[in-house]
Amino acid sequence: MPHINERILEQIREQTETTWRDSKPLTFDEFLAQDKASYIWQQGTKWLGLSDVELNALEKQWSLQFPPDYRLFLKILHCMDKPVIIAKYDANIKKIIPSDAILFQNWLTDTENIQTVYQQLREDLIYDVLNNNLWKSGWGRKPVTRYGQGQQIEKLIAEAPKLIPIYGHCFLLAEPNVAGNPILVLHQSKMLIYSPDFYAFLCKDFPDLLHLDKKELQRLHIESRRFSKERYGVYKRVPFWGELI
């Protein structure tokens, strides 16, 4: 199964920026009438790659290491300089309207949003511990008090392998610091294997960026599911997070 490499990322940047520069984006009515694109890009959009100095500073700031494949993605692409347009239903006027959206967070400017994602992750887990009788055998003896239970979850999360917020509820497992770590989705206390690595994640959620035909995408999706199934036992043994899978 292919992994992220410099050639793939440079090709994505060249192809997408050429399209965004030379082609006319869809109107909102055209966008609603088609079933291929999931968003409308803005004319002249460009990627904002990060330098090694910036990446090193971010790793220090967040007390983690970006795995090699994701670090390479951040260095070459990272995020777009303009938001995309998506369709959003406005309940007040009962109509679908255009709305700005961010595909990939900006690690340099979205500090508050990233902190909120981490805080929400902790709060969701603690909520299920305190209100839905969640407690896994690998977490040790369950404290008697609600305060003690919350403190124990905070401690376990701090000691667990780092998760890197990628998009929505998707997190990249940061440890071990190797290419090919899985993308995990966490809803409350339920964790799912979303894709076996970052490249498979891009294929799944942003196929238009990769310019792959439907046949190739289908092949990659089948291969991703097979690989995730084969690695299930490995994922289950990941400290703390594995018990939620």
C-alpha positions in Angstrom: 0.0 0.0 0.0 1.5 3.4 -1.0 2.5 5.9 1.7 2.9 9.6 1.7 6.2 10.7 0.1 7.6 13.9 -1.3 6.8 13.1 -4.9 3.1 12.6 -4.1 2.8 15.7 -2.1 4.6 17.9 -4.6 2.4 16.5 -7.3 -0.7 17.4 -5.3 0.5 20.9 -4.8 1.4 21.5 -8.4 -1.9 20.0 -9.8 -4.2 21.7 -7.3 -2.6 25.1 -7.4 -2.6 25.0 -11.2 -6.3 24.1 -11.2 -7.0 26.8 -8.6 -5.1 29.4 -10.7 -6.3 28.6 -14.2 -9.8 27.1 -13.9 -13.0 28.8 -13.0 -14.5 27.5 -9.8 -18.1 26.2 -9.7 -20.9 28.6 -8.9 -22.9 27.5 -5.9 -25.9 26.4 -8.1 -23.5 24.3 -10.2 -22.0 22.9 -7.0 -25.4 21.8 -5.7 -26.3 20.2 -9.1 -23.3 17.9 -9.2 -22.3 15.0 -7.1 -18.5 14.9 -7.5 -16.9 17.8 -5.7 -17.5 18.1 -1.9 -16.5 21.8 -1.7 -15.8 24.8 -3.9 -12.2 26.1 -4.0 -11.5 29.8 -4.4 -9.6 31.2 -7.3 -5.9 31.6 -6.6 -5.8 29.4 -3.5 -2.3 28.2 -2.5 -0.9 25.8 0.1 1.0 27.2 3.1 3.9 24.8 3.8 5.8 25.0 7.1 9.6 25.3 7.5 11.6 23.0 9.6 12.1 25.8 12.2 8.3 26.2 12.4 7.8 22.5 12.7 10.4 22.1 15.4 8.8 25.0 17.4 5.3 23.4 17.0 6.6 20.0 18.3 8.0 21.8 21.3 4.9 23.8 21.9 2.6 20.8 21.9 5.1 18.3 23.5 4.9 15.8 20.6 6.7 14.7 17.5 5.0 14.7 14.1 5.4 11.3 12.5 7.6 11.5 9.3 4.8 11.2 6.8 2.6 13.8 8.5 5.6 16.1 9.1 6.3 15.9 5.4 2.7 16.8 4.6 2.9 19.8 6.9 6.2 20.9 5.3 5.0 20.8 1.7 1.2 21.4 2.0 0.0 22.0 5.6 -3.1 24.1 4.9 -4.8 26.4 2.3 -4.5 30.1 2.4 -8.2 30.6 1.7 -11.3 28.8 3.0 -13.3 26.6 0.8 -17.1 26.9 0.3 -19.4 24.2 1.4 -23.2 23.7 1.5 -24.8 24.3 4.8 -28.5 24.1 5.8 -29.8 27.2 7.6 -32.7 26.1 9.8 -33.8 29.7 10.3 -34.5 30.3 6.6 -35.0 26.6 5.8 -32.6 26.8 2.9 -29.2 25.5 1.9 -26.6 28.3 1.8 -22.9 28.7 1.0 -20.6 28.7 4.0 -16.8 29.1 4.5 -15.0 26.0 5.8 -11.4 25.0 6.6 -10.2 21.7 5.3 -6.9 21.6 7.1 -6.1 23.5 10.3 -3.3 26.1 10.4 -1.0 24.9 13.1 0.5 28.4 13.4 -2.8 30.3 13.9 -5.4 27.8 15.1 -3.9 27.3 18.6 -7.2 28.0 20.4 -9.1 25.6 18.2 -6.5 22.8 18.7 -6.6 23.3 22.5 -10.4 23.1 22.3 -10.2 19.8 20.5 -7.9 18.3 23.1 -10.1 19.6 25.9 -13.2 18.2 24.3 -11.6 14.8 24.0 -10.8 14.8 27.7 -14.3 16.0 28.7 -16.1 13.4 26.5 -14.1 10.6 28.1 -14.6 11.9 31.6 -18.4 12.3 30.9 -18.8 8.7 30.0 -16.8 7.6 33.0 -18.9 9.6 35.4 -22.3 9.2 33.7 -22.2 6.0 31.6 -20.3 3.6 33.9 -17.3 3.5 31.5 -14.2 1.9 33.0 -11.8 -0.4 31.2 -9.9 -3.2 33.0 -6.5 -1.8 31.9 -7.1 1.5 33.6 -6.5 0.0 37.1 -8.7 0.1 40.1 -11.6 2.5 39.7 -11.4 5.3 42.2 -14.4 5.6 44.6 -15.1 9.3 44.1 -16.1 11.0 40.9 -13.3 13.5 41.4 -10.8 10.6 41.7 -12.2 9.0 38.5 -11.8 12.2 36.6 -8.2 12.7 37.9 -7.3 9.1 36.9 -8.6 9.6 33.3 -6.6 12.9 33.1 -3.5 11.0 34.2 -4.0 8.1 31.8 -4.5 10.5 28.9 -1.3 12.4 29.8 0.6 9.1 29.9 -0.9 7.6 26.7 0.6 7.9 23.2 -0.1 11.3 21.8 -2.9 11.9 19.4 -2.6 14.6 16.8 -5.9 16.3 15.7 -6.2 16.1 11.9 -9.7 16.9 10.8 -13.1 16.8 12.6 -13.0 13.9 15.0 -10.0 12.3 13.3 -6.7 12.0 15.1 -3.4 10.6 14.0 -1.6 8.3 16.4 1.7 10.1 17.0 3.6 7.2 18.6 5.7 5.3 17.6 7.3 8.1 15.6 7.2 6.3 12.3 5.4 6.7 9.0 2.2 4.7 8.6 0.5 5.3 11.9 -3.4 4.9 11.8 -6.0 7.7 11.8 -8.4 7.2 14.7 -11.9 8.6 15.1 -13.1 9.3 18.6 -16.8 9.9 19.3 -17.3 10.2 23.1 -15.6 7.1 24.3 -15.9 5.0 21.2 -12.8 4.8 19.0 -12.7 3.5 15.4 -9.9 2.8 13.0 -10.7 5.3 10.3 -7.8 4.6 8.0 -4.5 2.7 8.3 -2.3 5.7 7.5 -2.4 9.4 6.5 -2.3 8.6 2.7 -5.3 6.4 3.0 -7.1 9.2 5.0 -6.4 11.6 2.1 -7.8 9.1 -0.4 -10.9 8.6 1.7 -11.8 12.2 2.6 -10.1 14.3 -0.1 -9.9 12.2 -3.3 -10.2 15.2 -5.5 -6.9 16.5 -4.2 -5.1 13.4 -5.4 -6.6 13.3 -8.9 -7.2 9.5 -8.7 -9.8 7.8 -10.9 -12.7 5.9 -9.3 -11.1 2.5 -10.1 -7.8 3.4 -8.3 -9.7 4.9 -5.4 -11.8 1.8 -5.0 -8.7 -0.4 -5.0 -7.1 1.7 -2.4 -10.2 1.7 -0.2 -10.4 -2.1 -0.3 -6.7 -2.4 0.4 -7.1 0.0 3.4 -9.9 -2.0 4.9 -7.9 -5.2 4.5 -4.8 -3.7 6.1 -6.8 -2.2 9.0 -8.4 -5.6 9.7 -5.0 -7.3 9.6 -3.6 -4.8 12.1 -6.6 -4.8 14.4 -4.7 -6.8 17.1 -1.8 -4.3 17.0 -4.2 -1.4 17.4 -5.9 -3.0 20.3 -2.6 -3.2 22.1 -2.0 0.6 21.9 -1.8 1.8 25.6 -5.1 3.3 26.8 -6.5 4.2 23.4 -6.5 0.6 22.2 -9.0 -0.4 24.9 -11.5 2.1 23.4 -11.4 0.4 20.0 
